[in-house]
Each structure stands twice: as C-alpha cells, then as structure tokens.
Amino acid sequence: MKDLISMNPNPVVQYLNKPASEFTKQDLIRYIQDNDIEMVNFKYSAWDGRLKTMNFIIGSIDHLDNILSAGERVDGSSLFPFIEAGSSDLYVIPRYKTAFVDPFSEIPALNILCSYYDRNGQPFDGAPENILKKAHQSFN
C-alpha cells in the first residue's frame, strides 16, 4: 500500500499519505490550507458531454467548508435539454476522492469532479454517470 501512495502522481495523495478513495472534506481543507491553494474548481459534465467548470476563489475557511459540504446550485435547464425551467434546480456536489491539483492553472487550484443531485438531495437520474450506472447494472 505504501508503494501505491508514494508512486501515485497525484500530489494530494502523496501529501495526505492515503489513497484518494479515503479523502475526506477535512483532508481537502488541510491540503488547501497547507499548500496555499487559492481556488477550487468544480468540474461536471453536461448532457452534450462537455466538461463544465465552476470556479471558487477561497475567501475563508467557512466558505470553503460550505462549498465542499453543500456543493453549488446549477441551472439544470441549461445543462440538460429535457429539464424544464420551472423544475431545473440541480446541485453539483464534489466527490472528494477525485480531487487533484490543476497543473495548468496560473493560480494554485484544486479540481474536483462533481455529481448531480436534485433539490431533495437525491442523485439526479438524468445525469450521465447515473445513466451509465443503470446500464451497467442491467447487463450484470
């Protein structure tokens, strides 16, 4: 296990000395504070397959804690053609295990892939990842 961590190219894995699958919100906050990360980028895919980004300049630890806990609201009608404007509240919630340092950003930034949830806190059935999960389950 130690070799898997030391050979992992993700600096977050190396710094935290644990596999990404075990990352917690507190781990990411500690990494961000200790490594002078100034921005967090939420990454999520829309219906057309394009990767979208929502950037957050870290104003305070409370703000960071809030976005890592609750995610951020997005307009589902602009991301998915089958969602009507009246019921378009979706939330992108970070998946901690996907955190990685953005090697191309001029500002020190941490990227995190997100999942979609509806306003009731349930995974959004129409999200590409959930459609793939259902398809995979139906073939097993």
C-alpha positions as CSV (number, residue, x, y, z in Angstrom):
1,M,0.0,0.0,0.0
2,K,2.8,2.4,0.8
3,D,4.3,2.0,-2.7
4,L,0.9,2.7,-4.2
5,I,0.8,6.0,-2.4
6,S,4.5,7.0,-2.9
7,M,4.2,6.2,-6.7
8,N,0.9,8.0,-7.2
9,P,1.3,11.0,-9.4
10,N,-1.4,13.0,-7.5
11,P,0.3,15.4,-5.0
12,V,-2.8,15.3,-2.9
13,V,-2.5,11.6,-2.4
14,Q,1.2,11.9,-1.5
15,Y,0.7,14.8,0.9
16,L,-2.2,13.2,2.7
17,N,-0.4,9.8,2.6
18,K,-3.7,7.9,1.9
19,P,-5.4,6.6,-1.2
20,A,-7.9,9.0,-2.9
21,S,-10.8,6.7,-2.1
22,E,-10.3,7.7,1.6
23,F,-10.2,11.5,1.1
24,T,-12.5,13.5,3.5
25,K,-13.6,17.1,3.5
26,Q,-11.2,17.8,6.3
27,D,-8.4,16.3,4.4
28,L,-9.0,18.6,1.4
29,I,-9.3,21.6,3.7
30,R,-6.0,20.8,5.3
31,Y,-4.3,20.2,1.9
32,I,-5.7,23.5,0.6
33,Q,-4.5,25.5,3.7
34,D,-1.1,23.8,3.9
35,N,-0.4,24.2,0.2
36,D,-1.6,27.8,-0.4
37,I,-4.3,26.7,-2.8
38,E,-6.3,29.8,-3.8
39,M,-9.1,28.4,-5.9
40,V,-11.3,25.3,-6.1
41,N,-12.8,24.3,-9.4
42,F,-15.9,22.1,-9.6
43,K,-15.9,20.0,-12.8
44,Y,-19.1,18.4,-14.1
45,S,-20.3,17.2,-17.5
46,A,-23.4,18.4,-19.2
47,W,-25.8,16.4,-21.5
48,D,-23.6,17.3,-24.5
49,G,-20.6,15.6,-22.9
50,R,-18.7,18.9,-22.4
51,L,-16.9,19.4,-19.2
52,K,-18.2,22.5,-17.3
53,T,-16.3,24.3,-14.6
54,M,-17.4,26.4,-11.7
55,N,-14.5,28.3,-10.0
56,F,-14.4,29.4,-6.4
57,I,-11.8,31.8,-5.1
58,I,-11.4,30.7,-1.5
59,G,-12.5,33.7,0.6
60,S,-12.5,32.0,4.0
61,I,-12.4,28.6,5.6
62,D,-16.1,28.8,6.3
63,H,-16.8,29.5,2.6
64,L,-14.5,26.5,1.7
65,D,-16.2,24.3,4.2
66,N,-19.7,25.3,2.9
67,I,-18.9,24.6,-0.8
68,L,-17.3,21.3,0.0
69,S,-20.3,20.3,2.1
70,A,-23.3,21.6,0.2
71,G,-21.9,22.0,-3.3
72,E,-23.4,24.6,-5.5
73,R,-26.7,25.1,-7.3
74,V,-26.8,25.0,-11.1
75,D,-29.5,25.6,-13.6
76,G,-30.4,22.1,-14.9
77,S,-32.4,23.5,-17.9
78,S,-29.2,25.0,-19.3
79,L,-27.3,21.7,-18.9
80,F,-30.0,19.1,-19.9
81,P,-32.5,19.7,-22.8
82,F,-35.2,17.6,-21.1
83,I,-35.4,19.7,-17.9
84,E,-38.0,22.4,-17.9
85,A,-37.1,25.8,-16.4
86,G,-39.6,25.6,-13.6
87,S,-38.1,22.4,-12.2
88,S,-34.4,23.0,-13.0
89,D,-32.8,23.2,-9.6
90,L,-29.8,20.8,-9.5
91,Y,-26.8,20.8,-7.3
92,V,-23.2,19.8,-8.1
93,I,-21.7,18.1,-5.1
94,P,-18.0,17.4,-5.0
95,R,-16.7,13.8,-4.9
96,Y,-13.7,14.2,-2.6
97,K,-11.8,11.1,-4.0
98,T,-11.5,12.9,-7.4
99,A,-9.5,15.9,-6.1
100,F,-6.3,16.8,-7.9
101,V,-4.1,19.9,-8.4
102,D,-4.7,21.7,-11.6
103,P,-1.3,21.6,-13.3
104,F,-2.2,24.2,-15.9
105,S,-3.7,26.9,-13.7
106,E,-1.7,30.1,-13.1
107,I,-3.5,30.4,-9.7
108,P,-2.9,27.4,-7.4
109,A,-6.1,25.5,-7.8
110,L,-7.6,22.2,-6.8
111,N,-10.0,20.5,-9.2
112,I,-12.8,18.2,-8.0
113,L,-15.2,16.2,-10.1
114,C,-18.8,16.6,-9.1
115,S,-22.1,14.6,-9.2
116,Y,-25.6,15.9,-9.8
117,Y,-28.2,15.9,-7.1
118,D,-31.8,17.2,-7.1
119,R,-33.3,19.7,-4.7
120,N,-34.3,16.8,-2.4
121,G,-30.7,15.6,-2.1
122,Q,-31.2,12.5,-4.3
123,P,-28.9,11.6,-7.2
124,F,-30.2,13.1,-10.4
125,D,-31.4,10.2,-12.6
126,G,-30.7,12.0,-15.8
127,A,-27.1,12.7,-15.1
128,P,-24.7,10.8,-17.5
129,E,-22.9,9.0,-14.7
130,N,-26.2,7.6,-13.3
131,I,-27.4,6.6,-16.8
132,L,-24.2,4.6,-17.2
133,K,-24.6,3.0,-13.8
134,K,-28.1,1.9,-14.6
135,A,-27.0,0.5,-18.0
136,H,-24.1,-1.3,-16.3
137,Q,-26.4,-2.8,-13.7
138,S,-28.9,-4.0,-16.3
139,F,-26.1,-6.1,-18.1
140,N,-24.9,-7.8,-14.9
